[in-house]
């Protein structure tokens, strides 16, 4: 069984009808997964309620107290924006904490079973800096999950692979000074947020950025995985691989100029499985509902064999 950690509460982060990162993303994925021939092999799990676990100390490991309080106060006032692209609704603070809890649950599941799991949660996190949110992101879910994993018995190294079409500037900024965390990102050159040059290596040579040219397709990604991603990850010998699974590199996506197809993400999964079966996939971007949902289906199918 492959755990999918999900709650309808994630739909309560209200970004507005016309915002790309809206609740329909999750319902489209849920419907696509339940319609697969192998739906019976998925185990749908509710995330641990925030009241039942100390989520805040984990958030405080990577975010400043002043930023956390700013998000809380803005939500308590009924909402607003923390930047032009990142709205806060009156439920956002609690839902963002629940998303963190879901990613932590995902770590626990993978470490217990030594098998992959998928976190179907929002808001996303890979653009969130330690002291501010941006790019639809509130808290840095992947970075928090990596720090949490390192506190678990037997976990010495955690790798984060970010295949979202946008560079995970927040994740990199938080983990690049940590020798036990490696970060690898494949992202469209010159797209938002304009970071992630190939020359950035991290304090411990623990960062690998692979800018991808506009118009690139699976052949270009295959080359990048074979020549750069797999050697980088395998040489690091991670005890856990966290995937910031964004799906906005699809040709159908409105926020990028990359020509991947949904089935290509199954190839990405197969590469990841060559590194380890201890894989936590967590949703980041992807804004064409059909391409997004079919990409998640493609991601999880190889993990069932």
C-alpha positions as CSV (number, residue, x, y, z in Angstrom):
1,X,0.0,0.0,0.0
2,X,1.2,3.5,-0.8
3,X,0.1,6.1,1.7
4,X,-1.4,9.4,0.4
5,X,-1.7,11.9,3.2
6,X,-4.6,14.3,2.5
7,X,-7.3,16.2,4.2
8,X,-10.3,18.2,2.9
9,X,-9.1,21.0,5.2
10,X,-6.4,21.8,2.7
11,X,-9.1,23.2,0.5
12,X,-9.8,25.9,3.1
13,X,-6.7,27.9,2.2
14,X,-8.6,30.4,0.1
15,X,-6.5,32.1,-2.5
16,X,-9.4,33.5,-4.6
17,X,-11.2,32.1,-7.6
18,X,-8.7,33.3,-10.3
19,X,-5.5,32.4,-8.4
20,X,-3.4,29.6,-10.0
21,X,-2.8,27.9,-6.7
22,X,-6.4,27.1,-5.8
23,X,-8.2,24.2,-4.1
24,X,-9.3,22.5,-7.3
25,X,-5.7,21.4,-7.8
26,X,-6.1,18.9,-5.0
27,X,-9.6,17.7,-5.9
28,X,-8.5,17.0,-9.5
29,X,-5.6,14.9,-8.2
30,X,-7.8,13.1,-5.7
31,X,-10.3,12.2,-8.4
32,X,-7.6,11.0,-10.8
33,X,-6.0,8.8,-8.2
34,X,-9.3,7.2,-7.1
35,X,-10.1,6.5,-10.8
36,X,-6.9,4.5,-11.5
37,X,-7.1,0.7,-11.8
38,X,-4.7,0.5,-8.8
39,X,-6.7,2.8,-6.5
40,X,-7.1,-0.1,-4.1
41,X,-3.3,0.0,-3.5
42,X,-3.5,3.6,-2.2
43,X,-4.0,4.1,1.6
44,X,-5.6,7.5,2.2
45,X,-4.4,8.9,5.5
46,X,-5.5,12.0,7.4
47,X,-2.6,14.2,8.6
48,X,-2.0,14.4,12.3
49,X,-3.9,17.3,13.8
50,X,-1.7,20.3,14.8
51,X,-3.1,20.1,18.3
52,X,-1.8,16.5,18.6
53,X,1.8,17.1,17.8
54,X,4.4,19.9,18.4
55,X,4.5,21.3,14.9
56,X,5.5,24.8,15.9
57,X,9.0,23.9,17.1
58,X,9.7,22.3,13.7
59,X,8.5,25.4,11.9
60,X,10.6,27.6,14.2
61,X,13.7,25.6,13.2
62,X,13.6,27.1,9.8
63,X,11.5,30.3,10.1
64,X,11.9,33.4,12.2
65,X,9.5,34.0,15.0
66,X,8.7,37.4,13.6
67,X,7.6,36.0,10.2
68,X,5.5,33.2,11.9
69,X,3.7,35.8,14.0
70,X,3.2,38.0,10.9
71,X,1.4,35.2,9.1
72,X,-0.7,34.4,12.2
73,X,-1.7,38.0,12.8
74,X,-2.6,38.6,9.1
75,X,-4.8,35.5,9.1
76,X,-6.4,36.5,12.4
77,X,-7.3,39.9,10.9
78,X,-9.2,38.1,8.1
79,X,-6.4,37.9,5.6
80,X,-4.4,39.9,3.1
81,X,-1.2,39.4,1.1
82,X,2.4,38.7,2.2
83,X,3.5,39.5,-1.3
84,X,1.7,40.2,-4.6
85,X,1.3,36.5,-5.5
86,X,0.8,35.1,-2.0
87,X,-2.6,35.6,-0.4
88,X,-3.5,34.8,3.2
89,X,-7.0,33.9,4.2
90,X,-8.5,33.7,7.7
91,X,-7.8,29.9,7.7
92,X,-4.3,30.0,6.0
93,X,-2.2,30.0,9.1
94,X,-3.7,26.8,10.6
95,X,-3.9,25.1,7.2
96,X,-0.2,25.9,6.5
97,X,0.6,24.3,9.9
98,X,-1.5,21.3,8.9
99,X,0.5,21.0,5.7
100,X,3.7,20.9,7.7
101,X,2.2,18.2,9.9
102,X,1.3,16.2,6.7
103,X,4.9,16.4,5.4
104,X,6.1,15.2,8.9
105,X,3.6,12.4,8.8
106,X,5.0,11.5,5.3
107,X,8.5,11.3,6.8
108,X,7.3,9.0,9.5
109,X,5.5,6.7,7.0
110,X,8.5,6.4,4.7
111,X,10.9,5.7,7.5
112,X,8.6,3.1,9.0
113,X,7.9,1.2,5.8
114,X,11.0,2.0,3.7
115,X,8.6,2.6,0.9
116,X,7.4,5.8,-0.9
117,X,4.6,8.0,0.3
118,X,2.8,11.1,-1.2
119,X,1.7,14.2,0.6
120,X,-1.3,15.8,-1.2
121,X,-1.3,19.1,0.7
122,X,-1.3,22.9,0.1
123,X,-0.1,25.6,0.4
124,X,3.1,24.7,-1.2
125,X,6.4,25.6,0.3
126,X,9.6,25.7,-1.8
127,X,9.7,29.5,-2.3
128,X,9.2,30.3,1.4
129,X,12.3,32.0,2.9
130,X,13.1,31.8,6.5
131,X,11.8,35.3,7.1
132,X,9.1,35.7,4.4
133,X,6.7,33.8,2.2
134,X,6.5,34.3,-1.5
135,X,5.5,32.6,-4.7
136,X,2.3,31.1,-3.3
137,X,4.3,29.5,-0.4
138,X,3.9,30.0,3.3
139,X,6.1,27.6,5.2
140,X,9.1,25.6,3.8
141,X,7.5,22.2,3.9
142,X,10.4,20.2,2.4
143,X,13.1,21.9,4.4
144,X,11.1,21.4,7.6
145,X,10.6,17.7,6.8
146,X,14.3,17.3,6.1
147,X,15.2,18.8,9.5
148,X,12.6,16.6,11.2
149,X,14.0,13.5,9.5
150,X,17.5,14.2,10.7
151,X,16.2,14.0,14.3
152,X,15.0,10.4,13.7
153,X,17.1,7.4,14.7
154,X,19.5,6.2,12.0
155,X,19.0,9.2,9.7
156,X,22.3,10.9,8.9
157,X,21.7,12.4,5.4
158,X,18.6,13.7,3.6
159,X,18.5,14.7,0.0
160,X,15.9,17.0,-1.6
161,X,15.1,16.8,-5.3
162,X,13.1,19.7,-6.6
163,X,11.6,19.1,-10.1
164,X,9.2,22.0,-10.0
165,X,9.7,24.2,-13.0
166,X,10.6,27.1,-10.7
167,X,13.7,27.1,-8.6
168,X,13.1,26.4,-4.9
169,X,14.9,29.4,-3.7
170,X,13.5,29.2,-0.2
171,X,14.5,25.5,0.2
172,X,18.0,26.1,-1.0
173,X,18.5,29.2,1.2
174,X,17.5,27.2,4.3
175,X,19.4,24.0,3.7
176,X,22.6,25.0,1.7
177,X,24.5,25.6,5.0
178,X,23.5,22.2,6.4
179,X,26.1,19.5,5.7
180,X,23.6,16.7,6.2
181,X,21.1,18.0,3.6
182,X,21.7,18.0,-0.2
183,X,19.5,20.0,-2.5
184,X,19.1,19.4,-6.3
185,X,16.8,21.5,-8.5
186,X,15.9,21.2,-12.2
187,X,14.1,24.4,-13.2
188,X,13.4,26.6,-16.2
189,X,16.1,29.2,-16.9
190,X,15.1,32.8,-16.3
191,X,11.7,31.8,-14.9
192,X,10.4,33.0,-11.5
193,X,12.1,33.7,-9.1
194,X,15.3,34.2,-11.2
195,X,17.5,32.2,-8.8
196,X,19.3,28.9,-9.1
197,X,22.3,29.4,-11.2
198,X,24.5,26.4,-11.9
199,X,27.4,28.1,-10.1
200,X,25.6,27.8,-6.7
201,X,27.1,24.8,-4.9
202,X,26.3,25.3,-1.3
203,X,28.7,25.6,1.6
204,X,29.5,21.9,1.6
205,X,29.1,21.3,-2.2
206,X,25.6,20.1,-1.3
207,X,23.7,22.0,-3.9
208,X,23.2,21.1,-7.6
209,X,21.2,23.5,-9.7
210,X,20.3,22.5,-13.3
211,X,18.7,25.3,-15.3
212,X,16.7,23.9,-18.2
213,X,16.2,25.9,-21.4
214,X,12.7,26.9,-22.4
215,X,11.2,24.4,-24.9
216,X,13.0,21.5,-23.4
217,X,11.4,18.0,-23.3
218,X,12.0,14.6,-21.8
219,X,15.1,13.9,-23.7
220,X,16.8,17.0,-22.1
221,X,15.6,15.9,-18.6
222,X,16.8,12.3,-19.3
223,X,20.3,13.6,-20.0
224,X,20.3,15.8,-16.9
225,X,19.1,12.9,-14.7
226,X,21.7,10.4,-16.1
227,X,24.7,12.8,-16.2
228,X,24.1,15.0,-13.1
229,X,21.1,14.2,-10.9
230,X,21.7,10.5,-10.3
231,X,25.5,10.9,-9.7
232,X,24.9,13.8,-7.3
233,X,22.2,11.9,-5.3
234,X,23.9,8.5,-5.2
235,X,27.2,10.0,-4.2
236,X,25.5,11.7,-1.2
237,X,24.0,8.3,0.0
238,X,20.8,9.7,1.4
239,X,18.9,7.9,4.1
240,X,15.8,9.6,2.8
241,X,14.9,11.3,-0.5
242,X,12.4,14.1,-0.3
243,X,10.9,15.2,-3.7
244,X,9.4,18.7,-4.1
245,X,7.1,17.4,-6.7
246,X,5.9,20.3,-8.8
247,X,4.2,19.6,-12.1
248,X,4.3,23.0,-13.8
249,X,7.0,21.8,-16.3
250,X,4.1,20.3,-18.3
251,X,3.6,21.6,-21.8
252,X,0.0,22.4,-20.9
253,X,0.9,24.5,-17.8
254,X,0.3,28.2,-18.0
255,X,3.3,29.3,-15.9
256,X,6.2,27.8,-17.8
257,X,7.6,27.1,-21.2
258,X,8.8,23.5,-20.8
259,X,7.4,20.7,-23.0
260,X,7.1,17.7,-20.6
261,X,4.1,15.4,-20.8
262,X,2.4,13.8,-17.7
263,X,3.8,10.4,-18.4
264,X,7.3,11.8,-18.2
265,X,7.0,12.2,-14.4
266,X,6.8,8.4,-14.2
267,X,10.3,8.3,-15.7
268,X,11.4,10.8,-13.0
269,X,10.1,8.4,-10.4
270,X,12.0,5.5,-11.9
271,X,15.2,7.5,-11.6
272,X,14.4,8.3,-8.0
273,X,13.8,4.6,-7.2
274,X,17.3,3.9,-8.5
275,X,18.6,6.0,-5.6
276,X,16.3,4.6,-2.8
277,X,12.8,3.4,-2.1
278,X,12.7,5.7,0.9
279,X,11.0,8.6,-1.0
280,X,8.6,11.2,0.2
281,X,6.9,13.0,-2.6
282,X,5.2,16.3,-1.6
283,X,3.1,18.5,-3.9
284,X,4.5,21.8,-5.0
285,X,3.3,23.5,-8.2
286,X,1.3,22.5,-11.3
287,X,-1.6,24.6,-12.5
288,X,-3.3,22.9,-15.4
289,X,-5.7,20.5,-13.6
290,X,-5.6,17.7,-16.1
291,X,-1.9,17.7,-16.7
292,X,-1.3,18.1,-13.0
293,X,-3.5,15.2,-11.9
294,X,-2.3,12.8,-14.7
295,X,1.3,13.7,-13.7
296,X,0.7,12.6,-10.1
297,X,-0.8,9.4,-11.4
298,X,2.3,8.8,-13.5
299,X,4.6,9.6,-10.5
300,X,3.0,7.1,-8.2
301,X,2.5,4.2,-10.6
302,X,6.1,3.0,-10.7
303,X,6.2,3.1,-6.9
304,X,3.7,0.3,-6.6
305,X,5.8,-2.4,-8.3
